[in-house]
Amino acid sequence: MTKLKNDRHTSTKKSERQNIKRKKRNILIKNKIKKTLKKLEAAIASGNVDESKKLLKVAMKTLQTSSRKNILPDNAASRKISQLSKKINSMKK
C-alpha cells in the first residue's frame, strides 16, 4: 500500500468512496421501502382489497431484494411480509 502525503493509504481513500456510494444506495432503497409500506397501509386502512394485493406484491419484492442485499435482516423482512399478508387476509373475511 502506498501512502499519500496526508498519511492515508490509497486503499483507505477508496474504501471511503465505496462506503459513501453504498450508504447512498441503502438510503434510497430504505426510502423506497418506507414509501411502498405507507401506500400499502393506506390501502389497507381504506379497505381496498384489490389495490392492497397489488401493493403487497410490490412491497414483498422490495423487502426481499433489500434482505438479499443485506440492507435489512432476513428475519425482519420476512416478519414484515407476514404481518402485511395477515392484515390483507383478514380484510377478505
C-alpha positions in Angstrom: 0.0 0.0 0.0 1.3 3.4 -0.9 0.9 6.3 1.4 -0.3 9.7 0.3 1.1 13.0 1.6 -1.5 13.3 4.3 -0.6 9.9 5.8 -3.6 8.0 4.5 -3.4 4.9 2.4 -4.9 4.9 -1.1 -6.9 1.8 -0.2 -8.4 3.7 2.7 -9.5 6.5 0.4 -11.0 4.0 -2.0 -12.9 2.2 0.7 -14.3 5.6 2.0 -15.6 6.3 -1.5 -17.2 2.9 -1.7 -18.8 3.3 1.7 -20.3 6.7 0.6 -21.8 5.1 -2.5 -23.2 2.1 -0.6 -24.7 4.4 2.0 -26.5 6.5 -0.6 -27.8 3.3 -2.3 -29.0 1.9 1.0 -30.8 5.1 1.9 -32.6 5.1 -1.4 -33.7 1.6 -1.0 -34.9 2.2 2.6 -36.9 5.2 1.4 -38.5 3.1 -1.3 -39.5 0.5 1.2 -41.0 3.2 3.5 -43.0 4.7 0.7 -44.4 1.4 -0.5 -45.3 0.4 3.0 -47.1 3.7 3.6 -49.1 3.2 0.4 -50.0 -0.3 1.4 -51.0 0.7 4.9 -53.2 3.4 3.4 -54.9 0.9 1.0 -55.5 -1.5 3.9 -57.0 1.3 6.0 -59.3 2.3 3.2 -60.4 -1.3 2.8 -59.4 -1.6 -0.9 -58.6 -5.3 -1.2 -57.5 -5.4 -4.9 -55.3 -2.3 -4.5 -53.7 -3.7 -1.4 -53.0 -7.1 -3.0 -51.2 -5.3 -5.9 -49.2 -3.2 -3.4 -48.4 -6.2 -1.3 -46.6 -7.8 -4.3 -44.5 -4.6 -4.8 -43.7 -4.4 -1.1 -42.8 -8.1 -1.0 -40.4 -7.6 -3.9 -38.7 -4.6 -2.4 -38.4 -6.2 1.1 -37.0 -9.4 -0.4 -34.4 -7.6 -2.5 -33.4 -5.5 0.4 -32.9 -8.5 2.6 -30.9 -10.3 -0.2 -28.6 -7.2 -0.5 -28.2 -7.2 3.3 -29.9 -3.8 3.8 -32.5 -5.4 6.1 -32.0 -8.5 8.1 -33.7 -11.6 6.6 -36.0 -12.2 9.6 -37.1 -8.6 9.7 -38.1 -8.6 6.0 -40.0 -11.9 6.3 -41.7 -10.8 9.5 -42.9 -7.6 7.8 -44.2 -9.6 4.8 -46.0 -12.0 7.1 -47.7 -9.2 9.1 -48.8 -7.4 6.0 -50.2 -10.7 4.5 -52.1 -11.4 7.7 -53.7 -7.9 7.5 -54.8 -8.4 3.9 -56.1 -11.9 4.5 -58.2 -10.7 7.5 -59.7 -7.9 5.2 -61.4 -10.5 3.0 -63.3 -12.1 5.8 
